[in-house]
Amino acid sequence: MSEQHEAWPTLVYGDLTPTIAYLNRILQVAGKYTLDTPFEAGWGNIALGVTPRGLRTPTIRESEVAFSVHYRLLDGDVVIEAETGLQSISLAKRSVASFYQAFCDAAAELGIGPPRTTLICEIQGSARTFQDDHTERTWSPRAARRMWEAWNLASRGLEAWQAPFLGNHPRVGVMWGGFDLSATRHRAQPTQPTPNLPPFQQNGELNAYIAVGFTFGSASHPSSGMYAYIWPQPDGLESRSWGVDGAAWYSDAGLVRLPWDELGRTADPHNAIVTFGDAVYDAAAALAGWPSDLVGPRVDGWHMSRTPARKT
């Protein structure tokens, strides 16, 4: 068994829930600034990158001060890095309201105004705004490290899967509203968004896309793992093979799921994520008319530095 296999992190939803509840809310504080940046298909402009220490926003250049916000999960703080200096906010036990105030105070020291909205989004049963959430939240360094380990491992596989796609594909990152790690491939094929959804969700369905990602689960489905879906959903997904033992189609959720524990039992979890993603794309090509020639060779940069792209 490989060293990576032995180190595969165990994810117990109940153990992670308090830290998930806290992070999902405070990630939205910095996340709101990304809404000032130009909209990208599938909300690619808002994704938080997985760093060696946590999660980071893209560089925000839409205000008078260029800055980014780094949620350093392994250090227990949030760092606002700007051309005007650095400010740090502790993630120690506190309420969302007190974190928001501390964040705004620190941002003001750097010449950065508060986000344009304080609404808490996409969390069922949450307080309406950051200022309304006075519940004392739990910060667990152990849970935060487990979560970072999972995001880091899943990112490695998703980035390898995404790399050879020749069409539009935003960077792999955590969507701060839904709290999932997402890799999407887009196709310039206009579609009809699902009626009665909020505008931001309808705007995410303007064109066809494929999503492969990772989630820690939810109260209704407390199981971590990879997921995938194709928009619009074609017929015939129930009869497909998904490349990895344990991966299966769940018609009630409209998702393909690969449980985290099943992924960890594969001989090579990194390659299993790539195989899983490739099987999803193969299904899109076979059932929804996605072009098979939009995927190039999967090689590293050293190979491409020595090998002509086209041999004459």
N, C-alpha and C positions, 0 to 999 in steps of 0.2 A: 504494500500500500504506500502511495506517495506521501511526501511531507504535506503537500497541499490537502490531500484527502484527510490526513490525520487532524489537520487544523480546521476542517470544515466547521463553521460556527453553527451551533444549535440555536434555532430561533423559536422561542415559545411566546406566542402572541400575548398571553396574559402577563408575562414578565416584562414585555416591552410596552404595553399599553400606556402606562402613565407618561413615559418619556415620549412616545409617539404623540399623545394628546397635547403635550407641551410644545414639542418641536413643530408639529403641523400648524399650530397657531402662530408661533413667533417667526417661522420662516416666511410667513405672509407679510410681515412688517417690511423687510427688505425687498421681498418679492414685488410689492406694490410699485416700487420704483421702476421695475422692468416694463411696466405698462406704459411708461413714457417713451419707450424706444419703438422704432418702426415694427409694425406687426409682421411676423413671418408665418408662413403656412404651418398649421398645426401648433401654433403658439411656440415655435422654436426660439423666439426671442426671450422667453421668460425662464427657460430651464436653468437650474442651478447645477454647476459642474461639480463632480465628485473629485475632491482634492486629496492629497496625502494626509490631511488632518480633518477634513469635514466636507462642507458644502460651500460653494461660493457663487455669488451672482456674476453675470457678465459685467464688464466695465460699463458704468452708466455715464454717458457723455451728453445727456440731454439737459443738464442743468448748468449753472455757472461753474460748478466744480466737478471734475472727473473723479469718480470713486467706484469702489466695489465693496461688497460686504461679505466677510468670510465667517461662516458659522463653524468655529473650530471645535468640533465635537470631542476630539481627543484631548483638548486643553480646557474645555469647560468655559469657553468665552466666545464672544462675537467681536470681531475686529472690523472697524470701518477704516478702510485704507483709501486715502484721498491725496490729491496733489498738495493739499494744505496741511497734511499730517496724518496721524493715526489716533484712533480712540478705541478703547476696549470696554465691553460690557460683560459682566459675569453672568453665567448661566445657572448660578446657584439657585437654590429653592426660592421661588418668588412667584407672583401672579403675572399673568400676561399683561395686565394693566401697568404694573410696576416696571416690567421689562420695556414696554412701549415708551413709557415716560423717560426711562434711563437712556433708551436708544435715541429718542428725539433730542434729549439734552446733549448727548455725545455728538450727534450729527450737527447740531447747531454750533458747537465749538469749531467744527470744520467748515462752516459756511454752507451747510446742507440743510434745506428746509425739511419739514415732515412730509411723509407720503401724502398724496392727494386724496386718498381714501383710507379709512380705518375699518372698513367692513370685514368681518371674518367670513370667508367664503368656503363652500363645499364641505363643511363639517356639520353633520346633522346634530341638532340640539345644542349648538354652540351659542354663546352670547353674541349679540348683534355686532358689537365693535370691540376693538382691543381695549378701549377704556372701560368697557362694561364687564370685562372678565376679571373679577377679583378673587377667583378661586386660587388658593395656594397650590402651585404645581410642584411636582416631584422631578428633580433632576438626578438621574442615575448614570454616573460615569461608565459603569459596567454595561448597562443597556445601550448607551450611546456608542460605545466601542463595538458591540455586537452589530448594531445597525450599520455603522460605517464599514465594518468588515464585509457585511452582506452587499452593501452598495458597491464597494470596491470590486469584489469578486464578480458581481453581475455586470458591472460596467466593462470589465475587461472582456468578457464574452460578447456583450452587445456591441462594443466598439469594433471588435474583430468581425462580427457579422455585418455591421453597417459599412465598413470601409470600402468594399468593392462596388457598392451601388453607384451607378452613374447618374441617377436622377437626383432630385432635390431631397436632401435628408438633413434636418437639423442635427446639431450635436446631441449626443446622448446626455441626458441630465434628469434631475429630479424636478417634477412639476409640483410647485409649492402649494397648489390648491388641493389636488387629488392625492399628493404625497406618494406618487409612484415614480419609479425610475423608468424612463421611456426612450425607446428608439423608434423613430417613424420613417417610413419611406413614402414619398408623395408622387402623385401622377397627375398631370394636367388634364383631368377628366372631370368636368363639372358634375356635381351630384346634388340631389335634393335633400337639404338638411332635415333631420327629424323634427316634425312640428312640435310646438309648445315647449321646446327646450329653452333655457336662458340664451340670450344672444351670444355669449362667449362660446357656448357649446355648439350652437348652430354655425358660427363662423369657423369652428374647427372642422366642420363637415362640408365645406364648400367644394372640395375636390376629393377624389378617391385617395385612400392611403392605407398603409399596413402599419400596425403598431405591435411591437414586441417589447416586453418590459418585465419589471420585477415589482412585486408588492409585498408588504408585510401582512396583508390580509385585512379583515374588517370584523366587526362584531358579528355580522351575519355569516361570514366565511373566514374564521380565524386560522387561516393556513397561509404561511408565506410561500412564495414561489414565483416562477416565471408565468407570464400570461401572454396571449396574443389574440388579435382579432383583425378582420379585414373589413374595411368600409368602402362601399356598401357590402353588406354580408351576402355572399353568393350562396346558392343552393349546393348541397352535396358535401358540406364540411363534416357531417357525421360519419361519412365512410372513408375519410382520409386517415393516413398514417402520419404521425408527427415526429418520426425520426428517433425519439428517445423513449426508452421504457418508462412508463408512468405518465407520459403526456397523453391527455385525452380531451375531447371536445365536450363542453358542457352547454347544451342547447339552452337551458334556462337562463344562463348568464350571457350567452353569446360570446363565450371565450374558450380558447384552448388554454389548459392549465398544465403546468409541470411543477409538482410540489417540490419545495426546497429540499426535503429529505431524500426524495427520489433522485434529484439532481446530484446531491452529494454522494450517492451510492454509485454513480457512474464511474467508469475507469478514468475519465478526464472531463470534469465538469465544465472547464473552459470550452473545450471543443463540443461538448454536449449542447451548450447554449447556442453555438454557431449552427450546429446540426438542426436544432429546434427551429431557429429562425429561418434557415434555408427551407425546411419543410413547409413553413408557413408561406414563404414566397412561392414555392412550387405549387401550393394549393391556389394561391391568387392567380398564378399564370394559367393553371389548368381550368379553373372554374370562373375566373373573373376577367380573363383576357389581358392580364399584365404581361408586358413583353419579357421574354426570357433573355433577350440580349441587353438588358439594362444592368446586368451584373457582370463585372469584369473579373480578372484573375485575383485570387486571394493570396498575395505574397507580401513580404516585408520590404521596407525601403531600401535595404542593402541589395536585395535582388534587383529592384528596379533601377538602382544606381549603376548596375553593371550590365543590364540586359536591355537591348533596344525594345521599345514598345511594340514596334512592328519590324519583323525581319524582312529585309528586301532581297 
